[in-house]
Each structure stands twice: as structure tokens, then as C-alpha cells.
């Protein structure tokens, strides 16, 4: 495993720990969803910063980043965005039932 892959893997490990520590693997309220979205955005920014600073040294690094590492974070981001849309469409009270 090369240095750039190790750096990106550390970012992903940190992301997974943060999601787990915040208890937002399965969020149940809007605040948890917003936390999850923010963690995903920060992680993607960290990955972007690594790429811009030259962490991709080979084609294998690029393939690993775009086929394995980035989809892991983007999958979570899509999940949280989907849940956010559900919460936004949810009725605020039970008076209409």
C-alpha cells in the first residue's frame, strides 16, 4: 500500500469513526441528518485537498480514489440527502390525520 492510499484510507477511517461516534449511522431526527451531511462534506473537502496537493501519484491511486474511497463517502451523503427530503415532506403535526 503506497503513501497516498494510506493517507486517503486514514481520512476514510476517521470518517467512519466520526459517523459511528456521533451515533448517526441510522439518524432519527433532522439534527442527526444535518450532522451526517456536514461530516460527509468535510470529508470530501479533505479528500479534495489531498488530491489538489498531489496525493495521486499513479493511475492505480486514481482508480482507487474514484472507485473505492470517494463512493464510500458519497453513498453516505446521498443517503443523508434522501432522508433530509423525507423529513422536509413529513407533516409537522398529527392534526391532519
C-alpha positions in Angstrom: 0.0 0.0 0.0 1.5 3.3 -1.0 1.6 6.5 0.9 -1.2 8.3 -0.9 -3.5 5.4 -0.5 -2.7 5.2 3.2 -3.4 8.9 3.7 -6.8 8.6 2.0 -7.6 5.5 4.0 -6.9 7.4 7.2 -9.4 10.0 6.1 -12.0 7.3 5.5 -11.2 5.6 8.8 -11.7 9.0 10.5 -14.9 9.5 8.7 -16.3 6.1 9.7 -15.3 6.7 13.4 -16.9 10.1 13.4 -20.2 8.8 11.9 -20.2 6.0 14.5 -19.2 8.2 17.4 -21.9 10.7 16.6 -24.4 7.8 16.5 -25.7 8.8 13.1 -25.4 5.6 11.2 -29.2 5.5 11.3 -30.3 9.0 12.0 -33.7 9.5 13.6 -34.1 13.3 13.5 -33.2 16.3 11.4 -30.3 17.4 13.6 -28.6 14.0 13.1 -29.2 14.2 9.3 -27.6 17.6 9.2 -24.6 16.4 11.2 -24.2 13.5 8.8 -24.3 15.8 5.8 -21.7 18.1 7.3 -19.4 15.3 8.1 -19.6 14.0 4.6 -19.0 17.5 3.1 -15.9 18.0 5.4 -14.5 14.5 4.4 -15.0 15.2 0.7 -13.2 18.5 1.2 -10.3 16.8 2.9 -10.1 14.3 0.1 -10.2 17.1 -2.5 -7.4 18.9 -0.7 -5.3 15.7 -0.8 -5.9 15.4 -4.5 -5.1 19.0 -5.2 -1.8 18.7 -3.2 -0.7 15.8 -5.4 -1.6 12.6 -3.5 -2.5 10.9 -6.8 0.9 9.6 -8.0 -0.3 6.8 -10.3 -3.3 5.6 -12.3 -3.8 2.9 -9.6 -4.1 5.7 -7.0 -6.7 7.5 -9.1 -8.7 4.3 -9.7 -8.7 3.5 -6.0 -9.8 7.0 -5.1 -12.7 7.2 -7.6 -13.9 3.6 -7.4 -13.5 2.8 -3.7 -12.8 5.8 -1.5 -14.9 8.6 -2.8 -18.1 6.4 -3.4 -17.9 5.4 0.2 -18.4 9.0 1.4 -20.8 9.9 -1.5 -23.0 7.0 -0.7 -23.5 8.3 2.9 -24.1 11.8 1.6 -26.8 10.6 -0.8 -28.4 8.6 2.0 -28.5 11.7 4.3 -29.8 13.9 1.5 -32.6 11.4 0.8 -33.5 11.3 4.5 -33.5 15.1 4.6 -36.0 15.2 1.7 -38.2 12.8 3.6 -38.1 14.8 6.8 -38.9 18.0 4.8 -42.0 16.5 3.4 -43.2 15.0 6.7 -46.2 16.7 8.3 -45.4 18.8 11.3 -48.3 17.6 13.4 -50.9 14.9 13.6 -53.9 17.2 13.3 -54.5 16.3 9.6 -54.9 12.6 10.2 
